[in-house]
Amino acid sequence: MAFAILMLKEGEAIEIFPKVEVKITNQLNSKEGLTLHCKAKHDDLREYTIKYGDHFIFGFEPNPFLLVSLYFCSFRWPSDENLHYINIYDERRDMCLECDWIVKEGGPCTYDSDTGTFDICYAWKSTPEPSSALDGSNITNANSTMEVLLATTMVFAISSGGGEAGIIPSEVSVQIINTLDSHEDLICHCKSKEDDLGEHTITYPNFYSFKFRPNVLVESTLFFCSFRWPSNQTLHYINIYNQGRDDCTTCYWNIRERDACTYDYATPTVPTCYSWHKN
């Protein structure tokens, strides 16, 4: 189902949900040709090979109501014919309209508008793992009555709100700060059910951040992280974002040896601290 929802503003039609463009650039260190094959559930973009430094671009119209638009890609190159998979666009994770990616042997990285660099990186998956939002016909094959109802609800929310519709989820940013008393490096590994953000080392007192867009209809978005440091290699777990618990759009966390504390820096309050989960 394609959407082209328009809103009238002073007699002018404005497209609320514009097309998304995904750009994938070959940045293999070996400078080999990169062969890729991207798909959605109902859209096979076929196989392409791009030379080093060149890019492949595709565009589509996302689903603005159910947040189920997802494209995944496989990658291979002459010196490694194993297929490497990644969800190149997940509507519940990505807020971009122009989504830029670079691909290297170690994994793909997407552009971070806050830092101006490609520093949001993901680990390869050995098999394709489409989002659970695409599983089952009860969502992707929604009947036309439900689609019309959702469209009507969205248009009403936009037209009556005088601005941004409350039904459209805001982008959430999670910032994890190394505040270990020992000043050691902090190694974190964050995941959701659909996304593995890979392992990252945060030097004291720096931070690691990631972004996503939460589920619009059901408060089910959850990311959890494990933490360890050189003097304690035991994995310490915490739910770093739970949509049913957290209402922040920028969620700050201080990580200490004994616990993890979240703060609201916009309106300073007493921090809320959580003990480590055992697993």
N, C-alpha and C positions, 0 to 999 in steps of 0.2 A: 504494500500500500504506500503510495507516494503522497506526501503532504506539501501543500503550498498555501498555508494559512495567511490571509491578508487582513490588515487592520486599516480602517479608514481614519486618517488624521487630516483634518481641514481639507477634506476632499481628495486627499492623496492616498493611494493604496501603498501600504508598506508591508513587505514580506517579513513576517516575524521569525520564521524558521528557515534561514537561507541554506544554500547548499554547502556541504562540507567537502573540503579538498585535502587529500592525503598525498604527501610528497615523500618518497623514499630515495635516499641518495646512497650510492655505493662508496663507502669509505673503508673498504677492506685494506688492512695494512699490507697485504701481499699484492695489492693492485690487480687482482684477478677479476674476471667477469663475474657478476653476481646474478644468479638465476633465481627468480622469485615467482610465486604463484599465489595470488590472493583470492579469497572467496568470502561471500556471505552465504547465508542459508539458501537464498534464491538468486544468487548472482555470482557466476564464476568468471573472473577476469582473465583467465588463461595464464599461460607461462610466458614470461619475458626474461631476457638477459640484458643487463645494463652494464656498460663498461665502467671502469673506475672513474669516479668523479661525475658520472652522469646520474640522472634520476628518472624515476617512474612516477607518474601522477595519475590518480583517479579521483572522481568526485561522485557524490550521491546525496540524496535527501534523507536525513535521519528521521526516525519516528519520534515526534516531540512529546507524545503522551505516555507510551509504555516504556520508553527508554530501553528498547531491545535491539537497536541497530548495532551489529557487530561484524567486523571483517577480520579474518585471521589470514596469515600468510606463512608460506614455507620458504626457506632460503637454503641455497647450497652454492658451492663454488668448486672449481676443478680440484683443488687440493683437499677438499672435504665434501664428499658426495652425500654424507648423511643429511637428512632433512632437519632443519632447525625451525621451530615454529614460534610464533608470537601473535597475540591479539593486537593487531595494528591499529584498530579503532574499536573501542568499547564505549558506547554512549553513556553508560553509568560512570565511567572513569574519566572520559575526555571532554573538555569544555571548548576545545579549539574549533575554529572554522577553517583555518589553514594549519594542518597538523604536519609538521616537518619531522622526519626521522633520518638518522644516519645509521648505517649498518656496518658493524665491524665483526671480526671473528668472535670476539668475546660476548657479543650481544648487541641489540639495538638500543639506541638512545634517542629520546625525543627532546625537542627544544623547550627550554624553560624561559618564559618571558620575563620572569623576575631577575634571573641572573644573566640573560642574554647568551646562554651557552646550551649545548646539548648535554645536560648533566642529569637528566632523569632517565636512568638506564634500567633495563629489565633483563632477567636471566632467560636464556633459551628454554623452551619446552621441547621435550623429546617427542611428544605427540600433540596433535591439535586438541585444544581444550576450549571449544566454544562456550560462551557464558551459559549458565543454567537458565538465563532468561530466554534462551532460544530453544530450550528443551520442552517438548510437548506442544500439541496443537492448541491447547487451551488458551495460550497467549498469542502465538504467532498467527493462528488462524481465527482470531477473534471475529465474531460476526459483525455485520455492517451496523446493526443497531447499537452495539457497544461503541463502535468507532464514532458514530454520529453523536452519541451521548458525550463521549470524551471531548470531541471537537467543540460541541456546544458549550460544555463546561469551561474549556480553555478560553474560548472567545469571550464568554461572559466575564471570566475572571480578569482578562486583559482590559476589556472595555469598561468595566466597573471600577477597576482599581486606580485608574488615572496614572498608571506607570507600569512597573514590572509586575507580572502576575505572580501571586504567592505560590501558585501551583508549580512554577518552574523552579527547580532546586538551584540554590546558589552553589558555586564552586567552593569546596572545602579544602583548606590547606592545613596540613599537620606538620608542625615544626618540633623536632626532637633535639634537645640541647644536652650536651655532655657536661654534667655538673658533678662528676665523680670526685669525692673528697681526695682520692689518691692521684688525681690528674692524669690517670691512665687513658689510653685509647679505649673508646667504647665501640663495640662491634654489634650492629643491629641488623635484624633480618625481619622485614615486615611482609605480611601476606593478607589477602582476603580469600574468599572461596574461589574467586576467579583469577586473581592476580598475585604473582610472586614478584616482589619488587627487588629481589636479590639482596645480597649481603653488602653492607656498607660500614666502613670504619670512620668514626667521628673523633677527631683529635680534640683534646680539651683546650678551650671551652667552646668549641664550634658546634655547628648543628647540621642536621640532615632534614630535608623537607620533601614532602610529596603532596600531590593534589589529586582530587577525584571529584566526581559529582554523585551525590547520594541518590538512592532510589526515590522517585517522586511519589509513588502510590503506596508503598509499604515500607515502614521503617525497619529495613532489614540489612542495611549496609553495615559491615563490620570489618575492621582491620585489626589484626593482632601482631605483636612483634616479640621477638626473642632478643635478649641482650646478654652479653658476656664481656669480660675484660681480662687482661693478661693474668692478674692475680686470682681470678675466679672464673674458671672456664665452664662452670655450671650454667645452663641456660635459664634465664629469668624471663618469664612471660608476663605480658600485660595486654589487655584489650585497649589499643591506643586510640581507636575510634569506634564507638557504638552508637548508631543513629538513634536508638531508643533512649540513650543516656545523655548524649552530647548535643548541645544546640549551638556550638561555636562554628564560625566560618573560618577563623584562623585559630587553630588549637595548639597551644604551646605546652610542651612537656619538658620538665627538668628530670633527668635521670640520675639517681644517686644509688650508692651501693645497697641501701636498705629499702628503697621504694621508688616509685615514680609519681611525680606531682604535676598536676595541671594547673595553669594559671590563666586568668583573664587580665592581660596587660592593658586593655582599653579602660577597664574599670577595676583598679586594683582591689583584690579581696584576699582573704585568707586562702592559701592554696588547698586544693583537694588532693590528698595523697592516697595511693593504692598500694597495698602489699603485693609482692610478687605472687603470681600463680605458680603452682608446682609444675604444671605442664600445660 
